[in-house]
Amino acid sequence: MKYICGMGMVLFGLAMCVSALVHMVRMEKDGKAARKLEKGCQTPLGHIRPGEEINDEKTCGIFVCQDDEGNGLYQFCQSPVNFANCEYDLVNTKGKFPDCCWQCVKGIKCPVT
């Protein structure tokens, strides 16, 4: 019983130290949004209102604006789902979330310099 409790505490401690695949982010408030002329979130790809979402161009993920204060929720996947049986552990960064989490892709060889 002590062993099980000890393992539970270790797992709880590890869970508190990791960054989740879904986490809250605070976006910059500059331009019109900072002066309260526009409500919502300012992203690198433009301004979005609460409830709207925008695809992240660098990952298989989305940013969802939560409120008028620039708070948002970022959701993404790091690798394809296991049951897709993909040959490579890569995600489609050009696809639309969450479909890109289910697609198998191949990488390209980088030129040697």
QUIZI-V700164 format. One record per residue. N is the residue number from 0. RES is the residue in one small letter. SS is DSSP state (h for helix, s for strand, l for the rest). BURIAL is # if it has 9 or more other ideal C-beta (glycine too) atoms within 8 Angstrom, else .. D_LAST is the distance of its C-alpha to the last C-alpha in Angstrom with 2 decimals. Layout:
BEGIN
N_RES_SS_BURIAL_D_LAST / N_RES_SS_BURIAL_D_LAST
END
This chain:
BEGIN
0_m_l_._57.13 / 1_k_h_._55.66 / 2_y_h_._52.51 / 3_i_h_._52.13 / 4_c_h_._52.76 / 5_g_h_._50.26 / 6_m_h_._47.54 / 7_g_h_._48.43 / 8_m_h_._48.06 / 9_v_h_._44.64 / 10_l_h_._43.44 / 11_f_h_._44.94 / 12_g_h_._43.20 / 13_l_h_._39.79 / 14_a_h_._40.46 / 15_m_h_._41.20 / 16_c_h_._37.85 / 17_v_l_._35.47 / 18_s_l_._34.29 / 19_a_l_._35.80 / 20_l_l_._34.20 / 21_v_s_._36.98 / 22_h_s_._37.62 / 23_m_s_._39.28 / 24_v_s_#_37.33 / 25_r_s_._38.73 / 26_m_l_#_37.30 / 27_e_l_._37.48 / 28_k_l_._40.75 / 29_d_l_._40.19 / 30_g_l_._41.63 / 31_k_l_._44.57 / 32_a_l_#_44.23 / 33_a_l_._44.68 / 34_r_l_._47.82 / 35_k_l_._49.20 / 36_l_l_._49.37 / 37_e_l_._47.24 / 38_k_l_._47.35 / 39_g_l_#_44.50 / 40_c_s_#_40.81 / 41_q_s_#_38.21 / 42_t_s_#_34.76 / 43_p_l_._31.51 / 44_l_l_._32.39 / 45_g_s_._35.98 / 46_h_s_#_39.39 / 47_i_s_#_40.99 / 48_r_l_#_44.53 / 49_p_l_#_45.76 / 50_g_l_._45.47 / 51_e_l_#_42.69 / 52_e_s_._39.20 / 53_i_s_#_35.79 / 54_n_s_._32.66 / 55_d_l_#_29.67 / 56_e_l_._26.68 / 57_k_l_._24.12 / 58_t_l_._25.97 / 59_c_s_#_28.60 / 60_g_s_#_31.40 / 61_i_s_#_34.09 / 62_f_s_#_35.77 / 63_v_s_#_39.57 / 64_c_s_#_41.60 / 65_q_l_#_44.53 / 66_d_l_._46.73 / 67_d_l_._47.37 / 68_e_l_._46.00 / 69_g_l_#_42.32 / 70_n_s_#_42.20 / 71_g_s_#_40.25 / 72_l_s_#_39.15 / 73_y_s_#_35.54 / 74_q_s_#_35.22 / 75_f_s_#_32.10 / 76_c_s_#_30.98 / 77_q_l_._27.98 / 78_s_l_._28.11 / 79_p_l_#_30.23 / 80_v_l_._33.79 / 81_n_h_._34.45 / 82_f_h_._36.92 / 83_a_h_#_34.44 / 84_n_l_._33.10 / 85_c_l_#_29.52 / 86_e_l_._27.10 / 87_y_l_._24.35 / 88_d_l_._24.99 / 89_l_l_#_23.49 / 90_v_l_#_25.49 / 91_n_l_#_25.69 / 92_t_l_#_24.92 / 93_k_l_._26.25 / 94_g_l_#_29.57 / 95_k_l_._32.83 / 96_f_l_#_33.99 / 97_p_l_._35.46 / 98_d_h_._34.68 / 99_c_h_#_30.94 / 100_c_h_#_31.95 / 101_w_l_._33.44 / 102_q_l_#_30.74 / 103_c_l_#_28.35 / 104_v_l_#_24.84 / 105_k_l_._21.78 / 106_g_l_._18.24 / 107_i_l_._15.34 / 108_k_l_._12.19 / 109_c_l_._9.13 / 110_p_l_._6.28 / 111_v_l_._3.79 / 112_t_l_._0.00
END
